[in-house]
Structures are given as structure tokens and as C-alpha cells.
Amino acid sequence: MKIKLLCALLCMMMLLSVLSLTSCQDEQEPATPEEGTVTRMTVDINPSVEFLVDDQGLIISATALNDDGSILIAGEAFVGKTPEEAADMMVNLAAQTGYLVKGNVEADQNTVTISISGDSQYAKELTDRVQQTATEALAELDISGAVASAQALGLDALRAMALSTALYTQEEIDAMDEKQLYNVLAQSRVETALLLTAEMREAYFAAKESRISFAEREETARIIEEMGGIYKLTHAAYKAALDAYSSAILAVEDFRYETLISPESPYQKSLAELRAAKTDLLAQKNYVASLEVDGELYVQATVNLTLSEEQYDKALAAYEALGAQADAALLELINVMKQAETKLIELEAQLFDENIEATLQAKASEIEANLNAAKDSYFAEFEAAHAQDIAAMQAQLLAEKQALKDSINGTDATETN
């Protein structure tokens, strides 16, 4: 009897141990990001937005990846929120503005696609949580939709993105690992948080790169001038080439502004027409989805939807054509700028003797300090120069966002055609 009782007690103790272990495993704390890492999350509903998450699991930047994304996030405060909160906001905003359609639509027409960088346990768990949040948000809104996964940026694509958004050479970028590249991307996104469109950000980084290149050579010219004596002719020749380089830089910047950024440019006016066409198209899609299939109004509504789609396609084609023309002309000006820069490099090889090289080396710390100061002050200068444009863009995006909400919530789409 004692032996049987002892065996029973041992079995019970083993069972309790197993249950206790299972309970502990079930209650494990969720994985956390590695210290110093940045995680990239994208949410694509056609409006496409990139979120960067710090090692505390909080959003540090929200960047629109297309024009619809710029409209959707205008005026919203994502920074400081969790990725789950950001995903929930995106779904709700997309529903309010008509990008997610409620009513008689197939689930695959309302797809929320999410990508999260990294293959750590934290990234895997975060993917599950964000997808679950998006799924629940769709259900709460009574929207028939699907949540899908997309592959995060590959290393080559990440390097290309980092190279286009920061002042690093190709060699420096190639030497970076994934963690370093995401940190470079994060720095650039935080730096340009006030620049609301891709065109404005592209202009900023292109201008900054050329201006810093010019500033470095301007420092060189200053030091040669200070050497005086027999180096006066060297300075004169180098300064003439530097002035040509400066003129080429300004020509590129002026053209980029007048053609792609100025509210008065044909490109921006075409974008306004495209946005208006998109507003009408989304209103028609939502209106059709609200009707009973084969009802009295359904046939005419689908005709109006087809017309809206045709108008949108025409507006998109016109917008893209203007963009292609601007890019071609801009490329020619950039080539002129590169030629001026090449001339400076050739002069450096021809004119800089050992004395100049030694003087430049001796003052390397001074040059670097001045360049760092120029880099640090550039955003403030750019922001001041484009303050009115930034404010105008913000107002336009907010107005377009409100127009989308009004078209979904208060306007009869049948009246727009």
C-alpha cells in the first residue's frame, strides 16, 4: 500500500511539474528588439507608408511612400505609438477616406499588406501582432478584407535606399551591415520628417549632397588663397572652375524646384488634377459597393464608375508624362553639373603640388569641422527657404484628405458625374 501511495504521489508531482513548466512557457514575456536596432514596417493599402521602430518598440518616423500615403498620414501623430497602434490607425484612416471599401466587394479588393524587417523572434512576433491588429480593425469596421504579408527589403534594395537618403559613399554603404543600414535610414527619415512628399525629400538630399561637395572644395580654395605668393594663379584657376560648379549646382536646384515642387508648376497642377480624379474614383467605388447588385441604381452607378476610372487613367498618364519630361531635362542638367565637378577633380590632379597637399592635410581637422557645421545647418537653411512650400503642401494634403472623407461620408457619388 505504501509503495502504491508513493508511486501515486510521484506521478502527481511529475504531472504538476509538467503543468507548471507549460504554464511558465505560455506566460513567457514577448520578445524585445535588440538594443540599438531599427525595425522597418510598411503598411500598404495602396496608400503606402513606412514606419521605423526603435529598440523600445515605438514609432520614430512615418514616411509616405506614395502620394496617397502622403494624403493619408497628413496631420496624424504616429511618432511615439506602437506598431500595432500605427496599423490600427492606418486601417481606420483608409476606411474613412475610401481607400478601403465597405459593402459589396470581394475581400481581395481590400488588402492590407504588411512587411516587417528582420528574422529575429521579435520581428516574427511583431508581424503576428500587427497582422492580428489589422484583421481585428477590419472586422470592427465591418469591412470584408484580407491581411497579407510582403517580403521586407533585401540587402541590395536596402543599400540603394540608404545611399539615396544619406551622405555616404557607395563604398561606405557597401561596408555596412543590415543593422547599420537601418540606422542610417532612420537618421535620414527623422531628419526629413517635415518634408511631406517624395519630390521634396529627393530635392533635399540631392541639394545637400551637391552643396556639401561644393563646401568641401570651397574650403580647399580658401586654404590655397591663404597660401598666397606663387599659389595665386592656382587659386584663380581653381576658383573659376569652382564658380562654374556652383552655377551648375544652382541650375539643377532651380530647375528641380520650378519643375517639380513649385505649386505653379505644370507638374504640381497635374498632380492636383490627379488627386481630384482619385477622389471622384474612390467616391464612385464606395457608392457602387453600397448598392444592391442588380438594383435600379446599380447599372447607372457602374457606368459612372467606369467613366471615373477612365478620367483617372487619363489624369495619371498626363501626370506621369510630365514627370518623365522633367526627369529627362533634369538629367541633362545633372550631367552638366557632373562635368563641372570632373573639371575640378582634374584641376586638383594637375595643380596641387606637394606643398598644397601637405597644407590641406595639416588643416584636415579644420576642414572637417567646417563641413560638419555645414551639414548640421543645412536642414534649417532648406526649411527656411521652402517654409511657404512646406506649409502649402501640408494645407493641400489636409484639404485633399478632407475632400476624400466628405466624398465618402456626405456626398452622393451620383452627383459627381
N, C-alpha and C positions, 0 to 999 in steps of 0.2 A: 504493500500500500504506500509506504513512504517513497519507494522508488518511483511508483506511478505519479505520485503527487509532485515529486521533484522534477520529473520529466515534463509534467504539465506546466509547472512554473517556468522552467527553462524555455519551453516553446512560447509561452506568453511573453516572456522578456524579449525573446528574439523578434516576435511579432511587433511588440511596442517599439523596439529599436528601428525596425524597418519602417514603420509608420512615422516615427519621429524623423528619420532621415529623409523620407519622402516629403514630409511637411516642410522641412528646412529647405529642401531643394525648390519646392513650389514657392516659398517665400523669399527666395534669393533676390537681392537688390538688382534692379535693372543695370545693364552695362553702362558705363560712362565713357565719354570720349577721352582719348589720350591727351595729356597735358600739352598745350601748345599747338594742337591740331585745329584745322578749319575744315568743316564739312560743307560740301556744296549740295544743295537741294534745289531741284527745279520742279515747278508745277505748271503743267501745260494743259490749257483748256481751249486752245487757240490763243487767247491771251497767254503769253509765256513769260514766266517770271522766275528769276534766280534768287535764291536765298542763301546767304552764307551764315553758318552756325559756328559759334566759338566753342572753346573747350568747356564752357559752363552749360552748354546746351541751349544757348539763346541766340536769336537772330541778331546779327551785327550789320547786315546790309540787305536791301531788297532792290533788285535791279531788273527793269523791264527788258526782255529780250526781243520784243517787237512792239509795234505801235499800239496794238490792242492791250498789251501788257502795261504800257505807259498810262493808258487811259484808266485801266482797272485799278492800279495802285495809287493813282493821283490822290493826294490828300489823306492817305492812310498811314497809320503808325504801326509798322511791323517790327521795327528795331526794339529789342528787349523782350519780345514774345518768344514762345517756344515754337518749334517747327510744327507741332500739332495745331497750335493756335493759328499759325500762319496758313496752314492748309484749310482749316475751317473757314477762315476769313475769305480765302480765295474762292472757295465753293459758293459761299453766300454772296459775295460781290458779283461773281459770274452769273448767278441766278437773278440778282437784282437788275443787272444790265442786259440780260437777254442772251448772253453767250451760252448759258445752259438753259435749255428749252423745256418748259413744263407742259405736259399734255400728251397728245397723241404722237409720240416719237419713239423710235427704237432706241434701246439702251446704248447702242454703239454710236449714236449721234450725239450723245452727251458723255464723252470720255474725258476723264481726269487722269492724266498721265504724270507719274511721279518718278523722279530719279534721285538717288542719294549716293554720293561718292563714298568710296572705301569698301573694304571687305572685312572690317572688324566686326566683332559681336555687337558693338554699339550701332554701327551702320545697319546691320541686319535687323536689330530690334527696332530701331528708329523707322526703318522702312515699313515694318509691320504696323507700328503705331500710327504713322501718318496715313497709310492706306486705310486703316480702320477708321480713323477720324474722317477722312474724305467720304468713305462709304456711309458712315452714320449721318454726315451732313446732308448727303443726297437723300437719304431716307427721311430725315426730318423735314426736308423741303418738298417731299413727295415728288421727287424728280426721278424718272427712270434713267439711270445712267450706269456707267461702268468705270471702275478704277483700274488702271493698268500701270505696269512698271516699264521704265525705259532704262537702258544701259547708261551708266554715268560716263563722263568724258574719258576717253582713252588718254594715255600719257602724251601722245603726239598732239592731240587736239588741245589738251591742257597747256602744253608748252606754247602752242600757237596763240592761245588766248592770253597767256601771261605775257608773251612777247609783245602783243598788240596793246597791252594796257599798262605797261610799265617801262621804265627807262633802264632796261638791261640789254646786253648784247646777246646774240644768238649763242655764243659760247658760254656765257654765264647761265642762260636759261637751260642749255643742254646739260650743264653740270648739276642742276638742282634735282632733288628727288621730289616725289609727289607731295610730301608734307610741305616742303619749301615753296613749291609752285602754288599751292592753295593759299599759303600765307601771302605770297606776292599778289595773287588775285584779290585777296581780302583787303590788302592795303590800298590797291587801286580803286576798289569799289567804295570803300569808305571815303577815300579822297574825293571821289566824284559823285557823292551821294546827292548833291543838289542839282546835278546835270541830268535832266529828266528823259532825254531822248538819246538814241544811239548816235545820231548825227552830231549832237552836241559833245558827247563823250569822245567820239572819234576825232572831232576837231580839236578838243582839248589835248589829247595825248599826242597827236601829230604836231601841234604847235609847240607843246612843251619839249618834245624831243628835238625839234629843229632849233628852238630858242636856246636850249642848253648847249647844243653843239656850237651854236654861234657864240654863246657866252664864253665857252672854253677857248675858242680861237681869239675872241676879243681880249681875254686875259693874256694870251700869248702876244698879241700885238702890243698891248700896253707894256709888257716887260721888255720887248725889243725896243720900243720907243725910249724907255728909260735908260737903255744901254747907250744911246746916243752915238756920237762920233761916226765911225765908218758904217754903223748899222742904220743910219738914217735912210739910205736908199733901200735897204732891205725892208725897213718898216713901211716906206712909201709903197713899194710894190705889193707887199703883203696886205696893207690896209686897203689898197684899191681892189684887190681880189675879195677881201672881206666885205667891202661895201657892196660888191656885186652879189655876193652870197646873201647879205642882208636883204637886198632888194628882191631877190628871188624868193626868199622866205616870206616876206610881206605879200608878194604877189599871190603865193599859194594860199596864205591865210585869208586875204581879202576875197579871193575867188571862192574859197570854200564857204565863207560867211555869206557873201552876196548870193551864191547859187543854192546853198543847201540849208542855211539857217535863218536868214532874214525872213521875217513874216511877209515881206513884199515880194519875195522871190516866186517865180512860177512853180518851183518845186513845192514850196510850202502851201501855196494856193491849191495846187493839185492834191496835196495831202488833205487839205480841208474838204475838198470835194469828195475824196475817197472816204473820209470819215462820215460825211453826210450820207453817202451811198450805203455805207456799212450800217449806220443807224436805221435806215429805212429797211434794209435787208433783214436785220435782226427783228425789227418790229413785225415784218411780214411772216417770218418763220414762227415767231411766237403766236401770232394771230391764227395762222393756219393750224398750229398744234392745239389751239384751244377749241377748235370747231369739231363737230361730229363729222367723221368721214362720210362722204356722200350726202351730207346735209345740203340745204338750199344755198347756203353761203360758201360752201367748201369749194365748189368748182371755180367761182369767180376769184376767191381768195388765192387759189393755187395759180391762176393766171397772173394775178398781181405779183405773186412770189416769183414767178418766172421772169417777169419784167424787172423786178428789183434785182434779181441775180444778174441779168444782162447789163443793167446800169452799173452794178458794182464791178463786173468784169471789165467794162469799158473804162471806168474810173481807175481801176487797178492797172490796166495796160498803159494808160496815159501817164500815171504816176511812175511806173517802172521805166517807161521810155525816157522821161525827163531825168530820172536818176542815172540811167545808162549814159545819156549825153553828158551829164555833169561829170561823171566818173572819167569818161574819156578825155574831156578837156582838162580835168584836174590832173590826170596822169601826165599829160604833156607838160604842165607847169612844174610838176614834181620832178620830171626828168631834167628840166632846166635848172632847178634848184640843186639836184644831184651833180650836174655838170659843174656848177659853181663851186660846190664842195670839193669835187675832184680836183679842180684848179688849185684850190687852197692846199690840198694834200701834196700836189705836185710841186708847188712852190716851197713847201716845207722841206721836201726832199732836196730841192735844188739850192735853196738859200741858207738853210740853217746849218751853220758850221758847228764845230765842237764847243766854241765859246757860248753860242746861243743855247745849245743843248744842255750844257753844264749849268747855265743860269736858270733855265727852265726847271731843271732837276732840283736845283737848290731851293727854288721857290715853289716846289710841288705842293707843299702843305698849304701855302698861302692860296695857290690856285684852287686847290680842292675845297678850302673853306669858303672861298667866294662862290664856287659852283654850288656848293650845298646851300648857301644862302639864297642863291638864285632859284634853286629847286624848291626850297621851302616857301618862298614868296610867290611862286608862280600862280598857284591857285587863287590867291587873293587878288592878284592882278587880273586874271582871267575873269573871275567872278565880277569884279568891279566893271570891267569892260563890257560884260554881257548881262549886267544886272537886269536891264529892261527886257532883254530877250528871255532870260530865265523866268522872270515874273509873267511875261506874256504867254510863254509856253505852259506854265502852271495854270494860268487862267483858262487857256484854251482846252487843256486836258480836263480840267474840272467841269467846264461847260459841256464838253462832249460827253463826259460821264453822266452828267445830269440829264442831258438830252436822251441818252440811252435809257435811263431809268424812267423818264417821262414817257418815252415811246412804248415801253413795256407795261407800265402801270396805269397810264392815264389817257393815252391817245389811241383812238380807233385806227388800226392799221389800214383799214379800207379807205380812209380819207387821204392817205399819203400818195395814192396813185390816181 
